[in-house]
Amino acid sequence: MLVRRTARASLVAVSLLVAALALGGCDSGSETKSGKASGPSVIAPGKPGEAAETLSAQDAAKQRADDDSPNSADFAYARMMIEHHTQALEMTELAPKQAESGQVKRLAARIAAAQGPEITTMKSWLKTHDGEQAGTDHEHGTMPGMATEAQLKKLRAAKGKTFDELFLKLMITHHDGAITMATDVKAQGNNIQIEEMADDVIAQQTSEITRMREMS
């Protein structure tokens, strides 16, 4: 009798263990499936005049594959980056006469050579897509990395090493701001050409920041 009871108890214990493992597997599978099904959501800004909408990452990718028409984030990026780049050119124009370091002068020339054509490209893009080239005061006031008028005045008055140090400081901040803007439009925009421009900004200006920090 004792042997039978022991065997029966062991059989029950094994059965319970198998059932528990099976149940745990089902729960885990459900959670995995649920996690895959839900995924991260994406807030997609609407086209000009339209409200934003929340989409799954898969739906957002599919929507863009079907139609990469510019949305409000794309237009805002182009308008603001034109203004942002224009200020960078104002700063680089001072370098030939006021910088002491040949490295700073060459860096300023490279920045101007890259950002001048980018301004032209973005203006052309806005014209092609019937976007206004003049942004709002709100847009300009919230652009990251922009130098203040007081900082620009100080840079215009600086000479030699003082100019070099201030130029590098302001331009690093300016580049950081441009990278932030480019990263944001990659997440919020819909137009492939704008994304490609943003990728170029991130790659170019990340490299230049590294160089400027080495020079500082």
N, C-alpha and C positions, 0 to 999 in steps of 0.2 A: 504493500500500500504506500509506504513512504517513497519508494522508487517511482511509482506511478505519479504521486502528487508532485514530486520534484521535477519529473519530466514534463508534467502538464504545466507547472509554474514557469519552467524555462521556455516552453513553447509560447505561452501567453506573453512573456516578456519580449521574446523575439518578435512576435507579431506586432506588439505595441511599438517597438523600436522601428520596424519597417514602415508602419503606418505614419509615425511621426516624421521619418525622413521623407516619405513621399509627400506628406502635407507641406513640409518645409520647402521641398523642391517646387511644388506648385506655387507657393507664395512667392518664392524667389523669381520664378518664371514670370508670374503676373507682374511683379514689380519691374522686372527688366523690360517686359513688353510695354508696360505703362510708361516707363521712362523713355523708351524709344519712341513711343507714340506721341508723347507730349513734346519733348525737346524744348529748346529755348525759343522764346517768342521774339519777334522782331517788330518794332514800331516803324512802319513805313510812312514817311511824310507824303502827303498827297500832292498831286500836281497843283500848280497855282490856282487858288480858289477852292480847292478841295480839302476835306479834313483828312487827318492822318488815320491809319488803320493798323491794327495789330494782327500780324501774320505769323505762322510757324516759319521756322527757318527754311523748310522744304518749300512751302508755298511762296515765300518771298523769292527764293531762287528761281522757281518755275515762272513766277510772274515776270521777273526780269528777263528770263530767257525768251519769253513770248513778246515782251515789249519793254525796251530800255528807255522809254520816253523820259526826259528830265522831270524831276519833281522839284518841290520848293527848296530842298536841301542842295540840290545841284546848282540851281540858279543863285542861291545865296552864297555858295562857295565861290563860284566864278566871280561874282561882283566883289565879294570881300577880298579875295586873293589878288585881284587886280590892284585894289587899294593897298593891300599889304605889301605886294611886290614894289609898288611905286615908291613907298617909303624907303624900302631897302635900296632902291636906285638913288634916291636922294642922299642916302648915307654914303654909298660907294663913290658918288661923284666928288666927294670931299677928299678922298684918299690920295689922289695923285699929287696934290699940292701940300696937303697937311700931314700926311703920314711920314714917319721917319723910316720905318722898316720896309725893306723891299718885299718881304713876305706878305705884309699887310696890303701893300699896293697890288701885288699879284692876286691875292685872294679877292680883293675888292673887284678887280677886273674880271675874275672868273664868275663871281656872283652876278655882276652886271650882264655878262655875256649869256648867262643861263636864264636870268629872270626877265630880261628885256623881251626875248622871243616868246617866253611863256605868257607875258601880258598880251602880246599880239595874238597868240593862239586863243586865249580866253575871251578876248574881245570879239574875235571872229566866231567863236562858238556861240556867244550870246547873240550875235547878229543872226547867225544861222537859225537859232532856236527862238528868235523873237523875244529875247529876254532883255529887260532894262539893264543898261550898263551902269546906272547910278544906283547904288544901294541906299538903304535907309540910314538915318542917323543912328538908329538902334543897332543895326548891323555893325557899323563902323565903330561904335562905342564899345562893343563887346568883343572885338577881335583880340585874341591873345597875342602877346609878344610885341605889340606896337609901342614904339618909343613915344614918350610924352613930348609936348612942344618944349618944355623946359629942358629935357634931356637932349633934344635936337639942337637947341640953342647952345647948350654947353659943348656939344660935339663940334658945331660950326666954329666955335671960338678956340677950340683946342689945337695944339701944334705938337709935332714931334712924338715923343714917347707917351705923353699925356693923351694925345689923339689915338695912338695905337691901342692903348689899354682900354680907353672908353669905347672905341669902335668895336673891339672884340667883345667886350662885355655886352653892349647893346645888340650886336648882331647875333650873338649866341642866344640871347633871350628872344630876339626876333625870329630866328630859325626854329626855336622850340615851339613858338606860337604857331608858325606855319605847319609844323608837323602835327600839332594838335588838331588844327583845322582839317588837314588832309586825312587824318585818321578818322575824324568824326564823319566826314562826307563819305568815306568808304563804308561806314556802318549805316548811314542814313540815306545816302543818295541812291539813284537808280540807273543813271546814265553811264554806259561803259566808257565813253571817252573821258568823262570827268574822273572816273576811277583811275584810268590810265595816267591822267595828269597828276592826280593825287599820289599815285605810286612813284612817279618821277620826283615829285617834291620831297617825299619821304626819303627816298634813296639818296638824292643829291644833297639835301640839307643835313641829313644825319652824318654823311661823310664830312661835310664842311664843319659841322659842330665839333667832330673829333679833331679835325685839323686845328681849329681855332683854340680849343682847349689845350692842345699841345703848345701853341704859340703864346698862350697867356702866362 
